[in-house]
């Protein structure tokens, strides 16, 4: 009997080796809501004041070619947490909840012994809540207060996984900082016209980025106070592009390119600028790789090697999709270091915009410029109906994707190559276009349509919590 018991115990130990959680890293993901690709001081922005986030870059690695899988907040967050493309998460559209069967970072790390916490914006649905030990939902102005509270109250006998998802810099704008940004000093990107209303809103958008930077500073200070800063694998990124026309919800760099910073002294070189392609779908497998926790469900690939060897092997391409976000969409894209191919399956409709942007003063300024005939060709493309089925851009010559060269004979070979990459990716990830098109939720003037009115009324009454009931 003793021999049988001893063999059983040995077999059990061999099948599931004990992990020493005392040496396992904490994980902190700081995720901004609607922050554009280069809108941080560490990316060379000449106006924004972001010293705390910039610290992560100087003490870690800054990725210059990091891309999201979608430019829409809840499906982007679902993709980040599952390491899967939006169409593979069961939640590809805006506001759709993550299904219970999805294996998220929180689910995997919690099962492996991590304490899981979330602060700020939720927007992941009711089922995913079961994978978290503590959730503190709050508006953007309370992000640091709630985050520090969770850090102070966590158990100290296990590592933590902390998802800090600020509402900043999402609309509505409004809080006035002690030293607000001057609209005359802001940088108007070329895909927007230079209009006083647009300058005013971009300045307010800068203010909300600066507020989140202050909150990041408070969170880092609490980690230092606890002696946990250097034991924590810290990631900073955004969920989609800035909340302005021709950025958020699009598959141009203005929509899917994200700031990405990683700090972890034990395994990340300091002060490095990484220029290899990485995708947000790679973040979860990288974190699990660093934590030495196995997984079998993710479509991304770990970029842990790039954290130590800047010129190590990397992706040849990243892939992105656009699905329903206020309006019907089914668009797919593949991007290499130089080229971008966008395929519009609902090409008969204009590119348009998200409804929060349409109901903004920026949109008013945009329409004034349109009516005055003062939009550039690139800016006016937002209204083109129909759109081309395919767009192809040489980003070395045309970084803002204004000149579609899909029919240029000089690019025929490159177009064919990216078409093959995109088609193969769709097959490999089982990306199937819906048999029926999901109807728009709003008129093109930003008014909720009758079938969307009940949810909109609930949102007006219940606020952010309505997202979990969508």
ChimeraX attribute file (.defattr): number of C-alpha atoms within 10 A of each C-alpha:
attribute: neighborCount
match mode: 1-to-1
recipient: residues
	/A:1	5
	/A:2	7
	/A:3	8
	/A:4	9
	/A:5	10
	/A:6	11
	/A:7	11
	/A:8	12
	/A:9	11
	/A:10	11
	/A:11	11
	/A:12	11
	/A:13	11
	/A:14	10
	/A:15	8
	/A:16	8
	/A:17	8
	/A:18	9
	/A:19	12
	/A:20	9
	/A:21	15
	/A:22	10
	/A:23	11
	/A:24	19
	/A:25	24
	/A:26	22
	/A:27	24
	/A:28	21
	/A:29	17
	/A:30	21
	/A:31	24
	/A:32	27
	/A:33	27
	/A:34	28
	/A:35	29
	/A:36	26
	/A:37	25
	/A:38	18
	/A:39	22
	/A:40	23
	/A:41	18
	/A:42	21
	/A:43	16
	/A:44	10
	/A:45	14
	/A:46	13
	/A:47	16
	/A:48	19
	/A:49	21
	/A:50	22
	/A:51	17
	/A:52	20
	/A:53	23
	/A:54	18
	/A:55	17
	/A:56	24
	/A:57	24
	/A:58	18
	/A:59	18
	/A:60	24
	/A:61	25
	/A:62	27
	/A:63	23
	/A:64	20
	/A:65	21
	/A:66	23
	/A:67	31
	/A:68	32
	/A:69	29
	/A:70	34
	/A:71	32
	/A:72	29
	/A:73	24
	/A:74	29
	/A:75	32
	/A:76	26
	/A:77	27
	/A:78	30
	/A:79	33
	/A:80	25
	/A:81	25
	/A:82	28
	/A:83	28
	/A:84	27
	/A:85	28
	/A:86	26
	/A:87	21
	/A:88	18
	/A:89	21
	/A:90	19
	/A:91	22
	/A:92	25
	/A:93	23
	/A:94	19
	/A:95	22
	/A:96	19
	/A:97	24
	/A:98	27
	/A:99	16
	/A:100	15
	/A:101	10
	/A:102	19
	/A:103	21
	/A:104	24
	/A:105	23
	/A:106	27
	/A:107	19
	/A:108	17
	/A:109	23
	/A:110	19
	/A:111	13
	/A:112	16
	/A:113	16
	/A:114	25
	/A:115	23
	/A:116	23
	/A:117	23
	/A:118	24
	/A:119	26
	/A:120	24
	/A:121	25
	/A:122	25
	/A:123	26
	/A:124	22
	/A:125	22
	/A:126	16
	/A:127	14
	/A:128	21
	/A:129	17
	/A:130	11
	/A:131	20
	/A:132	19
	/A:133	15
	/A:134	17
	/A:135	20
	/A:136	16
	/A:137	21
	/A:138	20
	/A:139	14
	/A:140	21
	/A:141	17
	/A:142	16
	/A:143	26
	/A:144	26
	/A:145	14
	/A:146	21
	/A:147	27
	/A:148	18
	/A:149	14
	/A:150	18
	/A:151	17
	/A:152	13
	/A:153	9
	/A:154	16
	/A:155	12
	/A:156	12
	/A:157	11
	/A:158	16
	/A:159	24
	/A:160	24
	/A:161	23
	/A:162	25
	/A:163	25
	/A:164	27
	/A:165	26
	/A:166	28
	/A:167	23
	/A:168	29
	/A:169	25
	/A:170	18
	/A:171	18
	/A:172	15
	/A:173	17
	/A:174	11
	/A:175	12
	/A:176	11
	/A:177	12
	/A:178	7
	/A:179	7
	/A:180	14
	/A:181	21
	/A:182	15
	/A:183	18
	/A:184	11
	/A:185	11
	/A:186	18
	/A:187	16
	/A:188	16
	/A:189	11
	/A:190	12
	/A:191	22
	/A:192	21
	/A:193	20
	/A:194	17
	/A:195	15
	/A:196	14
	/A:197	17
	/A:198	22
	/A:199	22
	/A:200	17
	/A:201	21
	/A:202	23
	/A:203	24
	/A:204	24
	/A:205	25
	/A:206	25
	/A:207	26
	/A:208	27
	/A:209	24
	/A:210	24
	/A:211	22
	/A:212	27
	/A:213	22
	/A:214	17
	/A:215	23
	/A:216	24
	/A:217	18
	/A:218	18
	/A:219	24
	/A:220	20
	/A:221	15
	/A:222	19
	/A:223	18
	/A:224	12
	/A:225	10
	/A:226	12
	/A:227	11
	/A:228	14
	/A:229	20
	/A:230	15
	/A:231	18
	/A:232	21
	/A:233	22
	/A:234	23
	/A:235	21
	/A:236	21
	/A:237	24
	/A:238	30
	/A:239	33
	/A:240	33
	/A:241	33
	/A:242	27
	/A:243	27
	/A:244	27
	/A:245	24
	/A:246	25
	/A:247	26
	/A:248	27
	/A:249	30
	/A:250	26
	/A:251	31
	/A:252	24
	/A:253	25
	/A:254	28
	/A:255	28
	/A:256	32
	/A:257	29
	/A:258	31
	/A:259	28
	/A:260	25
	/A:261	26
	/A:262	24
	/A:263	28
	/A:264	23
	/A:265	16
	/A:266	11
	/A:267	14
	/A:268	20
	/A:269	21
	/A:270	19
	/A:271	15
	/A:272	18
	/A:273	18
	/A:274	20
	/A:275	16
	/A:276	20
	/A:277	20
	/A:278	26
	/A:279	26
	/A:280	30
	/A:281	30
	/A:282	24
	/A:283	23
	/A:284	26
	/A:285	29
	/A:286	19
	/A:287	21
	/A:288	18
	/A:289	16
	/A:290	17
	/A:291	18
	/A:292	13
	/A:293	15
	/A:294	12
	/A:295	13
	/A:296	7
	/A:297	13
	/A:298	20
	/A:299	18
	/A:300	21
	/A:301	19
	/A:302	22
	/A:303	25
	/A:304	19
	/A:305	15
	/A:306	20
	/A:307	23
	/A:308	15
	/A:309	14
	/A:310	16
	/A:311	12
	/A:312	12
	/A:313	12
	/A:314	16
	/A:315	13
	/A:316	12
	/A:317	19
	/A:318	24
	/A:319	24
	/A:320	24
	/A:321	26
	/A:322	24
	/A:323	23
	/A:324	21
	/A:325	22
	/A:326	23
	/A:327	20
	/A:328	18
	/A:329	24
	/A:330	17
	/A:331	22
	/A:332	23
	/A:333	25
	/A:334	23
	/A:335	25
	/A:336	17
	/A:337	16
	/A:338	13
	/A:339	20
	/A:340	26
	/A:341	28
	/A:342	26
	/A:343	20
	/A:344	20
	/A:345	16
	/A:346	17
	/A:347	18
	/A:348	13
	/A:349	17
	/A:350	15
	/A:351	22
	/A:352	19
	/A:353	24
	/A:354	23
	/A:355	20
	/A:356	15
	/A:357	19
	/A:358	20
	/A:359	13
	/A:360	20
	/A:361	15
	/A:362	24
	/A:363	18
	/A:364	16
	/A:365	19
	/A:366	24
	/A:367	15
	/A:368	14
	/A:369	18
	/A:370	16
	/A:371	10
	/A:372	9
	/A:373	10
	/A:374	15
	/A:375	19
	/A:376	15
	/A:377	12
	/A:378	15
	/A:379	20
	/A:380	18
	/A:381	17
	/A:382	16
	/A:383	14
	/A:384	16
	/A:385	13
	/A:386	12
	/A:387	18
	/A:388	18
	/A:389	13
	/A:390	20
	/A:391	20
	/A:392	25
	/A:393	24
	/A:394	21
	/A:395	18
	/A:396	11
	/A:397	11
	/A:398	13
	/A:399	16
	/A:400	17
	/A:401	21
	/A:402	20
	/A:403	16
	/A:404	17
	/A:405	17
	/A:406	20
	/A:407	12
	/A:408	10
	/A:409	9
	/A:410	10
	/A:411	14
	/A:412	12
	/A:413	9
	/A:414	16
	/A:415	23
	/A:416	13
	/A:417	11
	/A:418	21
	/A:419	17
	/A:420	13
	/A:421	20
	/A:422	23
	/A:423	13
	/A:424	12
	/A:425	15
	/A:426	15
	/A:427	10
	/A:428	10
	/A:429	13
	/A:430	11
	/A:431	16
	/A:432	9
	/A:433	12
	/A:434	8
	/A:435	6
	/A:436	6
	/A:437	12
	/A:438	14
	/A:439	14
	/A:440	17
	/A:441	22
	/A:442	19
	/A:443	12
	/A:444	15
	/A:445	9
	/A:446	17
	/A:447	14
	/A:448	19
	/A:449	14
	/A:450	11
	/A:451	12
	/A:452	15
	/A:453	14
	/A:454	12
	/A:455	17
	/A:456	18
	/A:457	13
	/A:458	16
	/A:459	16
	/A:460	11
	/A:461	11
	/A:462	11
	/A:463	11
	/A:464	16
	/A:465	16
	/A:466	18
	/A:467	21
	/A:468	16
	/A:469	14
	/A:470	16
